Amino acid sequence: MPSMIFNGSAWEFQATVPDGTTNGPLIIPQGARPVGVSVGVFPAAGATGLVELSLSPRSEVEAGAGRWLPWPAGNVTTATLDALVGPATAVRLTATGGAVTWEVVA
């Protein structure tokens, strides 16, 4: 399971997800929840990325039983930024058609 790194002022994460795989779940640290989460998705040419978020309890997400909702931007094929203004337990990204890089700051 990937994890975020605290840089002294914010939690950060970056990864490139290969075609046909899902990266995550990435648990959002509890202290970051009140300020929201920014997610940037950068698909390679011909690739599509889908970010999903979970509001399920952390224990369910970690056990593989969390429920997932697509982020407001849906499937994206170009560089896209969105902010989750409410709390989320975790996020994940699925790449299809090529590699997709994503960055998360909380």
Summary of the structure (lengths in Angstrom):
residues: 106
radius of gyration: 12.8
end to end distance: 17.4
largest distance: 36.5
contacts: 325
relative contact order: 0.37
helix: 10%
strand: 48%
